[in-house]
Structure formats: C-alpha cells, structure tokens
Amino acid sequence: MSRGRVAGLVTALLLVAASFLALVFALGVVASRYLGSPAQDGQAQAPRIVDEAPPVLVPGEESSGVPDAGDSGSELSAWREETAQLLGIPERVLRAYLDASAWAAEEFPECRLGWNTLAGIGAVESHHGTLGGASIDEDGFVVGEIIGPALDGSGDFALVEDTDGGELDGDPVYDRAVGPMQFLPETFSRYGVDGNGDGRADPNQIDDAAHSAANYLCAADRDLSTDEGWQRAILAYNASYDYVGRVHAEAARIAEAV
C-alpha cells in the first residue's frame, strides 16, 4: 500500500473517531440536562414525590400553632385538648409529638423537624397508637398490642431475620415492627431514646417512640425544611414512595388545620 493511501486511511479513521467522540459528548450533555446529576451524598437522586416539604411546625416558634411558652399552663393544656379533637389525635399522643419536636429543635437545631411531620408518620404507621383496637394510656404506654407482620420474605415483605431474640416483638425467628411509630428492633437498638425519663427506651411508650423517631429522622445532618431533605428523611423511615405521599398529605393537612 502506498504512503498516500495509508495517510488517507489514517485520516479517515481519525475523522470517524472524532465524530464518535463528538456524538458521545452531545448525548452526555442531553442526558445530564434531562436526567439530572448524582446527589451530593453519592446516592442517585430520588424521583421527586412531593412538590415541596410540608410547613415546619416547631413548638416555641410563632408559626407552630402552639401557644407561647410564656403562656399559662392551662392555656397550653386547653390548646392541646382543642387541637387533639380537631385533628383526631389522642391528646396524650399529641403531647408526645410536641415534646419530641421541641427536643429535636434543641438536639438538632439544623434539622427543622416539625411536630406535624411526626404526627403524619404516627397517623400512617398506627393511627396514632389506635391500630387494631389499641390505645395509649395516660402514662404513654400502649394498651393492647401494635406489632407488624413477620418480615419473612413472603409476598411484598422484606426478609429480616430476628435481631433481638424476640425481646421486643415476641418473634424469635423474624423481626417485626413494634409500637406506635413501628420501629424494627435493630433500628430501635441504635436510635432508641428515653423520652419520658424513666431510665429506659421502650418502643411501646409514645414519648420514647416519638423521640426515637425524631432522633432517626434528624440523623445524617438532614434539614427537613428543604424539599429533598424532607423526602429523603421519610424515605429513610420507610422506603416507599406511596408512604412518603401519605405522610406528606397528613403533615400538610395538620399544618393547614392549625
């Protein structure tokens, strides 16, 4: 083959290669424009499920709907009773949501966890501690039983083998979600908080359960006042897009009502 033909062949190959690289670059630009880029924490961005985070209602702030701390105890008590009736939340359970949100504001000031978000989770998880005929007594303990199905891998259930010897959920084979905020035993062992000050964390006690939920939601330096931060926190609690939508609807309904 002559030098001229070789040079021509090399030139043609280079032109083909350049055209291919240009096409790849163009497709990359289009893809990045329509698909977005990875989230900063290294995880793929979750599809947007809600348009915006629900309003943040934190006790002590004017927008929370809760009477100011300087008001009389009787006024706050009357507000709780009236609000509990308005929202369909047992007053003792509402008190736990309020206290847990106030605690989170002190422990995780950047988290911005509203009591309405805790209430949204409580509504979806256990109808505020009343699922299956259960109730919450004046000391905050579950009367009856709130225990989820065995996570045995059947149907739509994940497979989660026992992690606590059945101590919390009564099942020595598989784990089950426990209490009004539906904690798995292993998760509660890491995030459980003694919310009522009796010296132990108990997922079947509403103050402990609500404080533990706040502790879990505010982990990883999340900011729940942002759309993405709120959605990621709820997805971490329960990795279901339908769940996120239901919690959002309830949290937004509460914020509008108060």
Phi, psi and omega in degrees: 000135181288160179298325181296318180291321178297315180298320179295320179295317179298318180298317180297318179296320179295321179295320178297315180298318180296320179296320179297315179296322178296320179295317178300316180298315181297318178296323179296319178297315179298315182298316181295329181289322186263333184260345181082174181249163180301150177294159185295335181275007175092353178265151175296144180295132178287146175303142180291121183260322180239151182290324180201158177295149177293161177305148181263113179252103180246122179308139181099344177258146186301326184280357186286340184085350182270136177306148182300149181300336181281349179288164182292153178299326181293326178292318178295319179297317179296321179296318180298315181297315181295317181291321178300317179292320180297319186268348183076033178245130176305137185302321181294326179286318177302319179301321180293319178298316180298313181295321181292322177293319178295320177298316180297326179296330178276317183283324183227071186302336180274353186286319178060053179269117179276150179294336178291330175290317175301318179294325177298318178294314180300325179294314183288320185287317188211018185052046179058043175082015182245007183299136177066026179085005177286171177207171178245124182278179185297335177274359175091006182267149178290130172258119189105222183206133174233094182226130182284175179291160178294131177274078187256008178084359180277152178057231180268004183276143174288163175262112178229103180288159186306137179239353185231014182064021180077010184298317182267320187256357179073009182240111181276004183251310181234156175279152175224150176287143189232141168084179185295336177254007171053066177269138168285145183307316182295320178293319180294328179297334181264328187244000182299138181231139174278094185277339183255002174074026180265006175094001178212151177263127186227118181294346178265011175246126193294326178294315178298315183296316181292318177296322179293321176297318177298317179300317181291315183296327184271000178295163177064028175055040180284149174243105185279002174276347177266153182299311182292319180297318179295313182297317180296322180296316181289324176295326177294326180290319178207112187283065180220126179294323177298320179299315179302315180297321181290318178295319179298315181300318181289317179297320179291322179298318181295316181298323180289324184288327183263000000 
